[in-house]
Amino acid sequence: MRYLDEKKIDKDQLMSDLAAYLSEEYMECVAEKEKFIEEKYKLEEEKERLIRCVMLEKEKRQIRSVFSPLSLDENRMEEVKEPDTREVEHALDTLSRNIRKIQKKCDRLKSYLKGLEETYFVVSGLEELDKSQEEILFLPAFYELMNHFREVHPEIIVSCERIEKDSPVIFTFSFLTGFHQMMKFSVQKIGIRSLNIDTFIEQDRIMLQFVMKPKKQVSIQKFKKNRNILEDMLTREFAITRWQENSVVLQAIIEV
């Protein structure tokens, strides 16, 4: 019996180490993808700048052709050349290939992590709960989690009403992972100043709505990039329902 217990502990440690390794690899992939996307946006802006400069110059020449005393032939000799964007387009093609490649790696790692969460950690955890006939109910555990978040981030205004209502929904490793990824990204990348959480309790599920207000507005390019990155990091319970310059709204559904 002792041998079996030690074997289970070894297995638990091995699975935990595997999850930690996959998580670290996934975060490195996300960081690399973010770097490629940032470079891509800069190149797209450079391409737009080249095209815009030529368009402005063409407009100037058209105005000059109307009001200038020069003859039409002389004006035609001053026609503006089309912008040479071949180098930029080649770099964009290379970055797009790199982004697709790193995205495939991100997707694989994400599926491996979800598989571990769903088939080992959650199932194993539920089996242990069944054996001890104890359950970690979602609501009280979530409120404790939010109290901890307030202590760690006193600079963020958190509004979360505690609802005293029974629910059979239990707290899972998958939700905790998604919540951790969401809040870490929101604090470090989005830079939120306030967080409002609405709780909707049904018979066999709980829905949470997270409304976050950023400290400052960002460009539309960064807005799209951040949304794509966060969507890749979230677990199955979470979904982004709205992302605007002045607010980010996510929803989480936890079922029995």
Backbone torsions as a table, in degrees:
resi	resn	phi	psi	omega
1	MET	NA	-42.8	178.7
2	ARG	-63.0	-38.4	178.8
3	TYR	-62.2	-41.1	179.3
4	LEU	-66.0	-39.5	178.3
5	ASP	-63.6	-43.3	179.2
6	GLU	-65.3	-37.0	178.8
7	LYS	-65.2	-39.3	178.4
8	LYS	-66.6	-40.4	178.3
9	ILE	-62.1	-42.7	177.5
10	ASP	-61.3	-41.0	179.8
11	LYS	-65.9	-43.5	178.4
12	ASP	-59.6	-43.5	-179.6
13	GLN	-65.5	-41.0	179.0
14	LEU	-62.1	-45.0	-179.9
15	MET	-66.4	-37.9	177.5
16	SER	-65.0	-42.4	177.5
17	ASP	-63.3	-39.7	178.7
18	LEU	-63.9	-43.5	178.6
19	ALA	-62.7	-40.9	179.3
20	ALA	-64.6	-41.4	179.2
21	TYR	-63.8	-46.4	180.0
22	LEU	-63.4	-39.5	179.4
23	SER	-63.5	-43.0	179.8
24	GLU	-65.2	-43.5	177.8
25	GLU	-62.1	-40.7	-179.5
26	TYR	-64.1	-44.0	-179.8
27	MET	-65.2	-35.7	175.7
28	GLU	-65.0	-40.1	177.0
29	CYS	-63.1	-43.8	179.6
30	VAL	-61.9	-42.6	179.4
31	ALA	-64.0	-40.9	178.8
32	GLU	-66.8	-41.3	177.7
33	LYS	-62.3	-41.8	178.9
34	GLU	-61.0	-39.9	178.5
35	LYS	-64.5	-43.8	178.2
36	PHE	-62.4	-42.5	-179.3
37	ILE	-64.3	-40.4	178.0
38	GLU	-61.1	-43.9	178.2
39	GLU	-64.1	-39.1	-179.6
40	LYS	-63.4	-44.8	178.9
41	TYR	-61.0	-39.8	179.0
42	LYS	-63.7	-41.4	178.7
43	LEU	-67.7	-39.0	177.4
44	GLU	-63.4	-39.0	176.5
45	GLU	-64.8	-38.7	178.8
46	GLU	-65.7	-41.0	177.9
47	LYS	-62.9	-44.7	178.1
48	GLU	-62.5	-36.8	179.6
49	ARG	-65.2	-43.2	178.9
50	LEU	-61.4	-45.2	-179.7
51	ILE	-66.2	-41.3	-179.1
52	ARG	-64.6	-39.6	178.6
53	CYS	-61.3	-42.9	179.2
54	VAL	-66.5	-41.5	179.3
55	MET	-62.4	-41.6	178.1
56	LEU	-64.4	-39.6	179.2
57	GLU	-66.9	-37.5	177.2
58	LYS	-63.3	-41.6	178.2
59	GLU	-61.5	-41.1	177.5
60	LYS	-61.7	-43.1	-179.5
61	ARG	-65.8	-37.9	178.3
62	GLN	-63.7	-42.3	177.8
63	ILE	-64.3	-40.9	-179.1
64	ARG	-65.8	-35.5	-179.0
65	SER	-65.9	-25.0	179.6
66	VAL	-82.0	-42.0	-172.4
67	PHE	-104.4	-10.5	-177.2
68	SER	-76.3	145.6	176.4
69	PRO	-74.9	-7.6	-179.9
70	LEU	-66.7	155.1	179.1
71	SER	-73.7	165.6	179.9
72	LEU	-62.3	-37.4	-179.6
73	ASP	-63.5	-41.8	179.4
74	GLU	-65.8	-36.2	177.8
75	ASN	-66.8	-37.6	179.8
76	ARG	-64.7	-31.9	179.7
77	MET	-66.8	-19.9	-177.8
78	GLU	-99.4	21.1	-179.7
79	GLU	-61.3	142.8	-176.9
80	VAL	-82.5	135.9	178.0
81	LYS	-75.7	149.1	176.5
82	GLU	-66.0	147.5	-177.8
83	PRO	-67.0	142.0	177.3
84	ASP	-91.0	99.0	-177.8
85	THR	-108.3	15.0	-175.4
86	ARG	-61.9	-42.7	-179.2
87	GLU	-64.4	-43.3	179.4
88	VAL	-65.3	-42.5	-179.0
89	GLU	-65.2	-36.4	177.1
90	HIS	-63.9	-43.8	178.3
91	ALA	-63.8	-37.5	178.0
92	LEU	-64.6	-41.8	178.5
93	ASP	-62.0	-41.4	179.1
94	THR	-63.9	-44.4	179.0
95	LEU	-64.9	-39.2	179.1
96	SER	-62.4	-40.4	177.3
97	ARG	-64.5	-42.3	178.8
98	ASN	-63.5	-39.6	179.6
99	ILE	-65.2	-43.1	178.2
100	ARG	-63.0	-38.9	-179.8
101	LYS	-65.9	-47.1	-178.7
102	ILE	-70.1	-29.0	177.7
103	GLN	-66.3	-40.2	177.5
104	LYS	-61.8	-40.1	178.5
105	LYS	-66.5	-41.7	176.9
106	CYS	-59.4	-44.0	-178.9
107	ASP	-63.1	-41.1	179.3
108	ARG	-64.5	-47.9	-179.5
109	LEU	-62.7	-38.7	179.4
110	LYS	-64.7	-40.7	179.4
111	SER	-67.1	-37.3	177.0
112	TYR	-62.9	-44.4	-180.0
113	LEU	-63.1	-43.7	179.0
114	LYS	-63.4	-37.9	178.2
115	GLY	-62.3	-43.1	177.1
116	LEU	-62.4	-44.8	-177.8
117	GLU	-62.5	-43.8	-172.0
118	GLU	-82.4	-35.5	-173.9
119	THR	-99.7	-16.2	-179.7
120	TYR	-120.2	-62.8	-172.4
121	PHE	-64.2	-50.4	-177.2
122	VAL	-68.7	-48.9	-179.0
123	VAL	-62.6	-45.1	179.2
124	SER	-62.3	-41.8	179.7
125	GLY	-64.2	-41.3	179.7
126	LEU	-67.0	-35.5	177.3
127	GLU	-63.2	-41.2	178.0
128	GLU	-64.7	-39.0	178.7
129	LEU	-64.3	-40.0	179.6
130	ASP	-64.5	-39.1	-178.5
131	LYS	-64.5	-41.3	-178.3
132	SER	-88.5	-3.3	-179.4
133	GLN	55.4	37.4	176.0
134	GLU	-124.3	148.2	178.3
135	GLU	-131.8	140.1	173.3
136	ILE	-92.0	97.7	-178.0
137	LEU	-67.0	145.5	-172.6
138	PHE	-65.2	-51.5	-171.2
139	LEU	-58.5	-54.7	-179.9
140	PRO	-62.7	-35.5	179.0
141	ALA	-66.7	-39.0	-179.7
142	PHE	-67.0	-40.7	179.1
143	TYR	-64.6	-37.2	175.3
144	GLU	-64.7	-39.2	178.0
145	LEU	-61.9	-41.1	179.8
146	MET	-70.0	-34.6	175.0
147	ASN	-62.4	-39.9	177.6
148	HIS	-65.2	-40.6	179.4
149	PHE	-62.1	-40.8	178.3
150	ARG	-61.2	-40.6	-179.9
151	GLU	-67.0	-38.3	-178.4
152	VAL	-74.9	-34.2	-176.9
153	HIS	-125.3	71.6	-180.0
154	PRO	-67.0	-16.9	-179.3
155	GLU	-76.4	-13.3	-179.1
156	ILE	-100.2	129.5	178.2
157	ILE	-78.4	116.8	-177.4
158	VAL	-113.8	124.2	176.6
159	SER	-116.8	112.8	-178.4
160	CYS	-148.1	105.2	-178.4
161	GLU	-77.0	130.5	178.7
162	ARG	-81.2	121.6	-178.6
163	ILE	-104.7	121.2	179.3
164	GLU	-89.6	84.8	-178.3
165	LYS	-145.9	136.7	-179.1
166	ASP	-73.9	141.6	176.2
167	SER	-150.9	136.9	179.9
168	PRO	-78.1	-4.8	-177.5
169	VAL	-65.4	134.1	-178.9
170	ILE	-107.5	161.1	-179.2
171	PHE	-82.0	131.7	-176.7
172	THR	-121.1	157.2	176.4
173	PHE	-62.6	-36.5	-179.3
174	SER	-62.1	-45.6	178.2
175	PHE	-63.2	-44.2	-178.6
176	LEU	-60.1	-40.6	178.4
177	THR	-62.9	-47.4	179.4
178	GLY	-63.0	-41.5	178.9
179	PHE	-62.4	-44.5	179.3
180	HIS	-60.6	-45.3	179.8
181	GLN	-63.3	-42.8	-178.4
182	MET	-62.6	-48.5	-175.8
183	MET	-72.7	-36.7	177.6
184	LYS	-62.2	-45.6	179.7
185	PHE	-66.9	-40.2	-177.7
186	SER	-65.0	-39.1	-178.7
187	VAL	-75.4	-45.7	-172.7
188	GLN	-83.3	-38.3	-173.7
189	LYS	-100.8	-43.9	-179.4
190	ILE	-80.9	-40.0	-178.6
191	GLY	75.8	68.3	-175.0
192	ILE	-85.6	149.8	176.5
193	ARG	-107.8	-20.0	179.3
194	SER	-149.5	153.4	179.9
195	LEU	-139.6	121.6	178.0
196	ASN	-115.5	130.4	-176.9
197	ILE	-121.6	122.8	174.5
198	ASP	-105.9	136.3	-177.8
199	THR	-115.0	129.1	178.5
200	PHE	-121.8	116.6	-174.1
201	ILE	-107.6	123.7	174.7
202	GLU	-114.9	-178.3	-173.3
203	GLN	-61.8	-43.5	-175.1
204	ASP	-125.4	17.4	176.9
205	ARG	-159.5	162.2	177.4
206	ILE	-128.0	133.0	175.6
207	MET	-114.3	131.6	177.2
208	LEU	-115.1	137.1	174.5
209	GLN	-118.3	121.4	-179.4
210	PHE	-104.2	118.4	177.1
211	VAL	-112.1	115.3	-176.5
212	MET	-114.7	138.0	178.5
213	LYS	-110.5	118.1	178.5
214	PRO	-70.1	156.2	177.4
215	LYS	-68.7	-34.5	-180.0
216	LYS	-146.9	155.5	178.7
217	GLN	-77.6	154.4	-179.6
218	VAL	-127.1	169.0	-179.8
219	SER	-68.0	159.1	-179.6
220	ILE	-62.9	-31.4	179.0
221	GLN	-65.9	-46.0	179.7
222	LYS	-68.3	-34.3	177.2
223	PHE	-57.8	-48.0	-179.7
224	LYS	-66.7	-41.2	-178.2
225	LYS	-63.3	-47.6	-178.9
226	ASN	-62.1	-39.8	179.7
227	ARG	-63.0	-46.2	-179.5
228	ASN	-61.4	-41.6	-178.5
229	ILE	-66.3	-46.0	-178.7
230	LEU	-65.2	-38.9	179.0
231	GLU	-59.7	-35.7	179.1
232	ASP	-69.7	-24.2	-174.7
233	MET	-90.4	-18.7	-172.8
234	LEU	-76.7	149.2	174.2
235	THR	-85.4	178.7	-167.5
236	ARG	-63.9	-25.0	-177.3
237	GLU	-71.7	-21.8	-168.7
238	PHE	-103.4	149.6	175.2
239	ALA	-151.8	143.0	175.5
240	ILE	-87.0	121.6	-178.1
241	THR	-101.5	-25.5	176.4
242	ARG	-155.8	139.1	177.3
243	TRP	-141.3	106.5	178.2
244	GLN	-121.3	173.9	-177.2
245	GLU	-64.2	-28.6	-176.6
246	ASN	-111.3	4.1	177.7
247	SER	-163.8	146.5	177.1
248	VAL	-127.0	127.3	-176.7
249	VAL	-121.4	125.5	175.9
250	LEU	-123.7	155.7	-179.5
251	GLN	-128.6	140.9	176.0
252	ALA	-128.8	133.1	177.7
253	ILE	-120.6	122.6	-179.3
254	ILE	-118.6	121.4	-175.1
255	GLU	-114.3	160.8	177.7
256	VAL	-64.3	NA	NA
